[in-house]
């Protein structure tokens, strides 16, 4: 059996579970039929504009623009703030998505320079920003810091870095790809979390589990300018209605589930941390995602994962990467709807088998 077939025939722990293309698009079609949805044209339409207004109100911004990707949204945001300041320099964490996963498009497409701020394994803090010698137009802050296992600054630390950015007269942009997960962690409203950020990007295909889609929020003139950059960048598609509908139809329900998903993540992490040869970071998780470390090299971990799936029909993780410690690797687990359907006993059995299988 191929790896893809093995995964497809197994229960999963990470994410929101299996759903076929036909099932997913069928749910969207049914919702659109019941709601009488019509296609938007280049971002103009009742559904897309209502959804933009809903998210803008929730986050406390006057305007929002739905875009096909966060890559497009965030690079446009930094370009706008840089042009307005007359400074082509920005600051971001060394593990920012723009630095690690976008082939440094902010530099190649928009001519921006970046200073990387803070340690790799912790969130950016006010003290880190104070050490930056350059004048920067904008500071990009990610909540939570994904590459550090979903770590968050404390509320006081978050307020301090907001103040530090303002004191430098730099615009603050929030990479909120996983902002929805932060509400239960801070026990604050999304508007309170976003207060002090000049602009914010949010994603809908991660925590919300929708088709690809993002939203950029900020002042009205900023969002209007971002829409121009969206067109210039080839991102103003003729219609985004299927993607908008996929997000809008489950948005409120998924947000309401976030506290429950956080509690489930902490339970799953506790189960895993009790197994010899496994550790989690952070412990306990601060949001409903965390990193899992195995005392195995990559090849052994992947082989053990496949054998566990063959025996128990439970897919424990998708990928692993090596870490600095020899014969150790890590993966990321996002606790969504899938893990709500798998018992603690089954998770414990699967990961204990995984750690013992490679020795056989």
Secondary structure, 3 states (H helix, E strand, C coil): CCHHHHHHCCEECCECCCCCHHHHHHHHHHHHHHHCCCCCECCECHHHHHHHHHHHHHHCCCEEEEECCHHHHHHHHHHHHHHHHCCCEEEECCCCHHHHCCCCHHHHCCCCEEEECCCCCCCCCHHHHHCCCCCCCEEEEECCEHHHCCECCCHHHHHHHHHHHHHCCCEEEEEECCHHHHHHHHCCCHHHHHCCCCEEEEECCCCCCCCCCEEEEECHHHHHHHHHHHHHCCCCCCCCHHHHHHHHCCHHHHHHHHHHHHHHHHHHHHHHHCCCCEEEECCCCCCCEEEEEECCCHHHHHHHHHHHHHHHCEECCCCCEECCCCCCEEEEEEECHHHHCCCHHHHHHHHHHHHHHCCC
